Amino acid sequence: MTSLPPERSRRILTGTNLGNNRDSTRQHNLSTVLGLVHSLSGVSRSQLTRATGLNRSTIAALVAELVQLGLVVESDLDQAQQYGRPSIMIQPSPGALALAVNPDVDVVTVALVSLGGHIVNAVRFHTVRAPSAAEVVNIVSAIYAGMRTSLPAHQRVVGVGLAIPGLVDPVGGTVIDAPHLGWRDEPLAARLSEALKLPVIAANDAVAGARAQATFGAGCGVSDLVYLYGGASGIGGGVISGGRLIHGSSGFAGQLGHTHVRTGGVRCTCGSNGCLEAEITREELIAAVDLPHGETENLEEVIMERLQDQVQSSDLREVIDRQVQVLAVGLKSVVNLLNPSMVVLGGFLRILVRAAPGALSEALSTTATRGPRENVSIELAPLGDDSILVGAAELAFEPLIRDPAGFLRLRTAVVEAVHNEIPVPAQTA
Ligand SMILES: [Zn+2]
């Protein structure tokens, strides 16, 4: 019989306290059921009954309401169930979509993501230089207009999640500082919302990635997780501790790329010297294999292939070995400070583990304190890691999952207001 991961079950059960009145209890239960169907990408009725502690008829009524709202579908019986009556499977409806947007220094990626974290359609728009915020609005508007024309009538976009390689004001979604893009105080979420007539929620890209890893990826069910992502715009991080995403006092926690790794080191965009993201860069790896601009998408495969020739790749090997040692110094601080049970490496950081198997763990074992280092496993996000897009979509899905019926009621009112040219009230995260 299939069962939920123990950590996941425990987390859900602690969240099923009854609300103050009937409406809030129903909203809470709808939210819990939709959250389970979403994060597990499908779940049987009997699993829902066990995980929530609600009785079968209540689960049936909640599922019926979610079906009516167009958020889940009932499908075939759970064939994996070995005992008792087969249970009906509940899956996320393909009809509810989020638009995920991730601008970076050389590409703007726009994707439609369905409930369950599945990327339905993704477009990568390459740029010759870092785009301005206004250009991002134009690029995303044009791509979204094209995507909308091919959407069947039963599919609707409920909101936009914006993953930014920089600091984002968690309240209004203003990009406070994205040094690699050259942006400061850009109200991108508000401008995009105005252009697309959709609610837009923005966050740091690696924080969005951490959220996706904890919900769907290697860290599913892991309550103490660090996600470290290396991209064209440096290194970002997100921290899940005790099952919760760590935001900090003003929403900027997880700036792991600015962990100090070398006194008097390379100047960083933050104004300091010797930060992790200044000392190890994707650019250095690209230069080591002499890959032309615009052909860097397959960097990992190119490097792994070049390393086959030990003589010809000695310079590349030197760069990788140095980056591994520097990453270990950065991870030492992270592991000692946060005591995670898992560190997930995404983007170009994957290459360092694949190109030098065991080297990072070995370097870490001689630097980090014995207790924390013995508990931590280092995992790789999948090749072609989509965590940032899936995590961006999570930002947009969050208000829907928190209050499915209420959110859709509000969306319908907003869509009607736009259609009838009635001023739309400002929407907040
Ligand atoms: Zn820095």
Residues whose N, C-alpha, C, O or C-beta is under 5 A from the ligand:
A	BS01	ZN	G257 H258 C268 T269 C270 S272 C275
